[in-house]
Amino acid sequence: MKTKHHLLNWIEISKSALDSNVATLARLARGRIMAPSVKANAYGHGLPEIVSLLTPNRHVEYLSVHSLEDAVDCRMARWPRRIMVLGPIALDDLDAVIEYDLEPVVTNRQTIERLGALGSHTKRPIYTHLKLETGTNRQGITEKEIPAIAAAYKKYPRLKRPLGASTHFANIEDTTSHEYANFQLANFNRLVGVMARHGIKPKYRHTASSAALILFEKTRFELVRPGLAVYGHWPSKETYLSYRLQGKKNNILRPVLSWRTRVTQIKEVPPDAFIGYGCTYRTTAKTKLAILPIGYYDGYDRALSNQAYVLIRGKRAPVRGRICMNLTMVDITDIPGVKLEDEVTLLGRDGREELTAEQLAQWAETINYEILSRLSPLIPRGIVK
């Protein structure tokens, strides 16, 4: 990205890192259909930017999204191939499935009935996937619902059979014991068998999120849906540890996103002075502060107050005082030569130092998913090659 000097807050998206991650995941998938998830503004990376990079990628046949709005945005970004909608679509909006050529993941009979009638009216085939309840108890169709679901499919010839059957693991990331994931996988295989006995055998089975794809061959079936790993992050420390315990090599993923801002004020603060709201930090010596034009509105979590540091001139500048809605204060006393509008790294690399989403998540007592997905969509994003 050719950064314009007047930008005070921006995100850089690395094309080479994204391409590397997709190629790595494709090697693990071993010929399965790849359906990367671009929900939540492509995990905070910027949906239009990520779609533009995935469009020419020969490994990617599908995109997975959460909402109808996500799907429409993908089409507006000129995504030409298949889109799977993982989340619900309002019954009155189902005509958009035909308008935008979408494949909804269905979790109730009413949606199937409405789609079937829509297919009959328009004389257009409609492709759907069934979400099966295997133990997460979130979205999903239970075993006792399958006969009525099968009857609904058979009632409408334009639906024929569900193209796919899917589930989602409840506990495959946050543990090195995968007993519950194996329990869910066994449930999934059993329910697919029940579907087949009722005449609605799916063409594609898909259960593999990032962690499942990386760790377990038996979860990959015909299609995989990697999410966070596409963007260069491990779903959890436990996923990484499980992978390494299998004897696999390190450094297979590269973070795609960097977040930068600029110094917009430099000021001297005397000893014994408070900094920021709530008087949560008090200087013990003469201190030089840099004021940054970002805050929790932008997605820089308030829980990072007095915990985190940023990078300026390759050095660590600790956050002082509470992070504000639009401003953050950092200590540059021991960083010589800092000037107005110097570049500041909030996420990413500066010289030999690097700040990761995982480090920010640890400080904020949350997960890397949240750090990334809460980055404001209003922050300008640009692709760097």
C-alpha positions in Angstrom: 0.0 0.0 0.0 1.3 3.5 -0.9 0.3 5.2 2.4 -0.8 8.8 2.0 1.0 11.0 4.5 -2.3 12.5 5.8 -3.5 9.1 7.1 -3.3 9.0 10.8 -4.7 5.5 11.3 -4.5 2.7 8.8 -4.3 -1.1 8.3 -2.0 -2.9 5.9 -2.9 -6.2 4.3 -0.1 -8.4 3.1 -0.8 -10.2 -0.2 2.2 -12.5 0.1 1.2 -13.6 3.6 -2.4 -14.3 2.6 -1.2 -16.3 -0.5 1.2 -18.3 1.6 -1.4 -19.2 4.2 -4.0 -20.3 1.6 -1.3 -22.4 -0.1 -0.4 -24.0 3.2 -4.0 -24.8 4.0 -4.6 -26.1 0.5 -1.7 -28.5 1.0 -3.2 -29.7 4.2 -6.7 -30.1 2.5 -5.2 -32.4 -0.1 -7.6 -31.6 -2.9 -10.7 -30.9 -0.9 -12.8 -27.9 -1.8 -11.6 -24.8 0.0 -14.3 -22.4 1.4 -12.4 -19.8 3.5 -14.5 -17.8 5.9 -14.7 -14.0 5.3 -17.3 -13.3 8.0 -16.9 -10.4 10.4 -15.4 -8.2 7.8 -12.9 -10.9 6.9 -12.0 -11.3 10.6 -11.4 -7.5 10.7 -9.1 -7.5 7.7 -11.5 -5.9 5.3 -13.9 -7.9 3.2 -13.5 -6.1 -0.1 -9.7 -6.3 0.2 -9.6 -10.0 1.1 -12.1 -10.8 -1.6 -10.0 -9.0 -4.2 -7.0 -11.1 -3.2 -8.9 -14.5 -3.1 -10.7 -14.0 -6.4 -7.6 -15.0 -8.6 -6.5 -17.7 -6.1 -6.8 -21.1 -7.8 -7.2 -22.9 -4.5 -10.4 -21.1 -3.5 -13.7 -22.2 -5.0 -16.1 -21.0 -2.3 -16.4 -18.2 0.2 -18.1 -18.8 3.6 -20.0 -15.9 5.1 -22.3 -15.4 8.1 -25.0 -13.1 6.8 -26.9 -12.1 3.7 -25.2 -8.7 4.0 -21.8 -10.4 3.9 -22.8 -12.3 0.8 -24.1 -9.2 -1.0 -20.8 -7.4 -0.1 -18.9 -10.3 -1.7 -20.9 -10.0 -4.9 -20.4 -6.2 -4.8 -16.7 -6.9 -4.5 -17.0 -9.0 -7.7 -16.6 -12.5 -6.2 -17.6 -14.7 -9.2 -17.9 -18.1 -7.6 -19.9 -19.9 -5.0 -20.9 -18.4 -1.6 -22.1 -20.4 1.4 -24.1 -18.5 4.0 -23.5 -20.1 7.4 -25.9 -17.9 9.4 -29.6 -17.4 9.2 -31.4 -15.5 6.5 -34.8 -13.9 7.3 -37.7 -15.8 5.7 -38.8 -12.7 3.8 -35.3 -12.2 2.4 -34.9 -15.7 0.9 -35.5 -14.4 -2.7 -31.9 -13.0 -2.4 -30.7 -16.6 -2.5 -31.6 -16.7 -6.2 -30.8 -13.0 -6.9 -27.2 -13.4 -5.6 -26.7 -17.1 -6.3 -26.2 -18.2 -2.8 -26.1 -21.5 -0.9 -27.7 -21.1 2.5 -26.9 -23.4 5.4 -30.4 -24.3 6.7 -31.3 -25.1 10.3 -35.2 -25.2 10.2 -38.0 -26.7 8.1 -39.7 -23.3 7.5 -36.7 -22.1 5.5 -36.6 -25.2 3.4 -40.3 -24.9 2.7 -40.0 -21.3 1.7 -36.9 -22.0 -0.5 -38.7 -25.0 -2.1 -41.7 -22.8 -3.0 -39.4 -20.1 -4.3 -37.7 -22.7 -6.6 -41.0 -23.9 -7.9 -42.1 -20.4 -8.6 -38.9 -19.3 -10.4 -38.2 -22.7 -11.9 -34.6 -22.3 -10.7 -32.5 -24.9 -8.8 -31.7 -24.0 -5.2 -28.7 -25.5 -3.5 -28.7 -25.8 0.3 -26.6 -27.3 3.1 -28.0 -28.7 6.3 -26.4 -27.9 9.7 -26.6 -30.9 12.0 -26.7 -30.7 15.8 -23.9 -32.8 17.1 -23.3 -31.3 20.6 -22.6 -27.6 20.3 -26.3 -26.8 20.9 -26.1 -23.6 18.9 -27.4 -23.9 15.3 -28.4 -27.3 14.0 -31.0 -29.8 13.1 -31.6 -32.7 15.6 -32.1 -36.3 14.6 -35.8 -36.3 15.3 -36.2 -33.4 12.9 -34.6 -35.2 10.0 -37.7 -37.1 8.7 -39.8 -33.9 8.4 -36.8 -32.2 6.8 -36.4 -35.0 4.3 -40.1 -34.8 3.5 -39.8 -31.1 2.8 -36.9 -31.7 0.4 -38.9 -34.4 -1.5 -41.9 -32.1 -1.8 -40.0 -29.6 -3.9 -38.2 -31.0 -7.0 -36.1 -27.8 -7.4 -34.4 -28.5 -4.0 -33.7 -32.2 -4.8 -31.3 -33.1 -2.0 -29.2 -30.9 0.3 -25.9 -30.2 -1.5 -24.0 -30.4 1.8 -24.2 -31.4 5.5 -22.2 -29.6 8.1 -21.5 -29.3 11.8 -19.3 -27.2 14.0 -17.0 -28.4 16.8 -17.6 -27.0 20.3 -14.2 -27.9 21.9 -11.5 -28.6 19.3 -9.5 -25.4 19.8 -9.3 -24.8 23.6 -8.0 -28.2 24.7 -5.3 -30.8 23.8 -7.8 -33.5 24.7 -10.1 -34.1 21.6 -12.5 -36.6 23.2 -15.5 -34.3 22.8 -14.6 -33.4 19.2 -14.4 -37.1 18.4 -17.8 -37.6 20.1 -19.3 -34.9 17.8 -17.6 -36.3 14.7 -19.2 -39.7 15.5 -22.6 -38.0 15.9 -22.1 -36.2 12.6 -21.3 -39.5 10.8 -24.3 -41.1 12.3 -26.7 -38.3 11.4 -25.4 -38.3 7.8 -26.3 -41.9 7.7 -29.8 -41.1 9.0 -30.1 -38.5 6.2 -29.1 -41.1 3.7 -31.7 -43.5 4.9 -34.3 -40.8 4.4 -33.2 -40.2 0.9 -31.3 -36.9 1.3 -27.7 -38.0 1.2 -25.5 -34.9 0.8 -22.8 -34.5 -1.9 -20.4 -32.6 0.4 -19.7 -33.1 4.1 -17.9 -30.3 5.8 -16.9 -30.0 9.5 -13.3 -28.7 9.3 -12.6 -25.3 10.8 -9.0 -24.0 11.0 -8.1 -26.2 14.0 -9.8 -29.3 12.6 -8.2 -28.8 9.2 -4.8 -28.4 10.7 -5.0 -31.3 13.2 -7.3 -34.0 11.9 -7.4 -35.7 8.5 -10.7 -37.4 9.4 -12.6 -34.1 9.7 -11.8 -32.9 6.2 -14.3 -34.9 4.2 -15.1 -33.2 0.8 -15.0 -29.5 1.8 -13.1 -27.5 4.4 -14.0 -24.1 5.9 -10.8 -22.5 7.4 -11.2 -19.2 9.1 -8.6 -17.6 11.4 -5.7 -19.6 9.9 -6.3 -18.0 6.5 -5.3 -14.7 8.1 -2.1 -16.2 9.6 -3.2 -16.9 13.2 -3.5 -20.1 15.3 -7.0 -20.6 16.7 -5.4 -21.1 20.2 -2.3 -22.1 22.0 -3.7 -25.5 22.5 -4.2 -26.0 18.7 -0.5 -25.0 18.2 0.6 -27.3 21.0 -1.4 -30.2 19.6 0.1 -29.6 16.1 3.6 -29.5 17.5 3.0 -32.7 19.6 2.2 -34.4 16.3 5.8 -33.7 15.3 4.9 -31.0 12.7 7.1 -28.1 11.7 6.9 -24.6 13.0 6.1 -21.3 11.2 3.4 -22.5 8.8 1.3 -19.4 9.1 2.1 -15.7 8.5 0.0 -12.8 10.0 -1.7 -10.9 7.2 -2.6 -7.7 9.0 -0.6 -4.8 10.4 -2.1 -1.7 12.1 -0.4 1.6 12.2 -1.0 5.1 13.4 1.0 8.3 13.9 2.2 10.5 16.7 0.0 13.6 16.8 1.4 15.4 19.8 4.5 15.2 22.0 4.4 16.7 25.5 6.5 16.9 28.7 4.8 15.8 31.9 6.3 16.6 35.3 6.9 14.1 38.1 3.9 13.2 40.3 1.4 14.0 37.6 -1.6 11.9 36.6 -2.3 10.8 33.0 -5.7 10.2 31.6 -9.2 9.5 32.9 -9.6 8.1 36.4 -6.0 9.1 37.4 -5.0 5.5 37.0 -1.3 6.3 36.2 0.9 8.7 38.1 4.4 9.6 36.9 7.4 9.1 39.2 9.8 11.2 37.1 9.8 13.7 34.3 8.0 11.9 31.4 7.7 12.5 27.7 4.4 11.4 26.2 3.3 10.7 22.6 -0.4 11.2 21.9 -1.9 8.7 19.4 -5.2 9.3 17.5 -6.7 5.9 18.2 -8.8 4.4 21.0 -11.4 1.9 21.9 -13.8 3.2 19.2 -11.2 2.0 16.6 -10.9 -1.4 18.3 -7.9 -0.7 20.6 -9.4 -2.4 23.6 -9.8 -0.3 26.8 -8.5 -3.3 28.7 -5.1 -2.6 27.3 -4.8 0.5 29.5 -1.6 0.5 31.5 -0.9 -3.0 30.1 0.2 -2.8 26.5 2.9 -1.1 24.6 3.2 0.1 21.0 6.3 0.3 18.7 7.9 3.5 17.7 11.3 3.5 15.9 11.5 -0.2 16.7 11.3 0.5 20.4 8.6 -0.3 23.0 6.5 2.6 24.2 4.2 1.6 27.1 0.6 2.7 27.2 0.1 5.2 30.1 -3.3 5.9 31.6 -6.7 4.7 30.4 -7.2 4.3 26.7 -9.8 6.8 25.6 -12.5 6.6 22.9 -10.3 8.2 20.3 -6.9 8.8 22.0 -4.1 6.8 23.6 -1.1 8.1 25.5 2.3 6.3 25.4 5.6 6.9 27.2 8.5 7.8 24.8 10.9 9.0 27.5 13.5 6.4 26.6 13.0 6.5 22.8 15.3 9.3 21.4 14.4 11.3 18.4 10.6 10.8 18.2 9.0 13.4 16.1 5.5 14.6 15.3 3.8 12.2 12.8 6.3 9.5 13.3 4.8 6.1 12.4 3.6 3.9 15.3 2.9 0.2 15.1 -0.1 -1.2 17.0 -0.1 -4.6 15.4 2.7 -5.9 13.3 6.5 -5.7 13.0 8.8 -2.7 13.4 12.4 -3.6 13.1 13.2 -6.6 15.3 10.2 -6.1 17.4 6.7 -7.5 16.7 3.3 -7.0 18.3 0.8 -9.8 17.6 -2.9 -10.2 18.1 -2.2 -13.0 20.5 -0.1 -10.6 22.7 -2.8 -8.0 22.7 -5.4 -10.7 23.5 -3.3 -11.9 26.5 -3.1 -8.3 27.9 -6.9 -7.8 27.3 -7.8 -11.2 28.7 -9.6 -12.2 25.5 -8.8 -14.1 22.3 -7.1 -13.2 19.1 -10.4 -13.6 17.2 -11.9 -10.7 19.2 -8.8 -8.4 18.8 -9.0 -8.7 15.0 -12.7 -8.8 14.3 -13.4 -5.7 16.4 -11.1 -3.5 14.4 -13.3 -0.7 13.1 -14.4 -1.2 9.5 -13.9 2.6 9.1 -10.1 2.3 9.4 -8.7 2.6 5.9 -7.2 -0.6 4.6 -4.8 -1.1 1.8 -3.0 -4.1 0.2 0.8 -4.2 0.4 2.7 -6.5 -1.9 
